């Protein structure tokens, strides 16, 4: 089992809808969780991080963490075509000395 | 506008040749990371430096890859000899981590797209 699992997609949502991106992890010792966005041909950029169970909101983005279920998600409200990108889940802590990335979920927001 | 810079942005070379990639981290950052990204493997950590000291290069094929930080403004990743399977995008990232703990935000450079024929 990979340390960080993401559905590769592609995930398509209509403009204005909520996009839900999910990530599960295998190491219960994982402590810090990050969501990176990567546009095609570009480098990853951090959009959110979360350390504690529950929800964390930043504008149209909400990260949700459930350590008991080993699950972290990213919700994008009022999705825009400019949100179309690959979203990478990453974590540290436990056996992961540094950032360990999932394979990413490709999101397409349809106008 | 502080950002990580990488050179070259693109490199095409023939199998067996030496390849050197360079990275200038953001001024004041004390951690530097080298990643490789391919469609099949995703983002893989190759090497990690903190305060210029190499702390983790377990992800790097030691027989052909080497990573160094000759000074605080320059990190290098060298492949000698290069092979077609090394074709990938190589990213450098930097961050500031005052404590020797995992984590911390990382800022990625634009990457070097390497093609080995």
Interface residues (C-beta under 8 A of the other chain):
Chain A: X31 X32 X34 X42 X43 X44 X45 X46 X49 X88 X92 X93 X96 X97 X98 X99 X100 X101 X102 X103 X104
Chain B: X33 X42 X43 X45 X48 X56 X91 X102 X103 X105 X106 X107 X108 X109 X110 X111
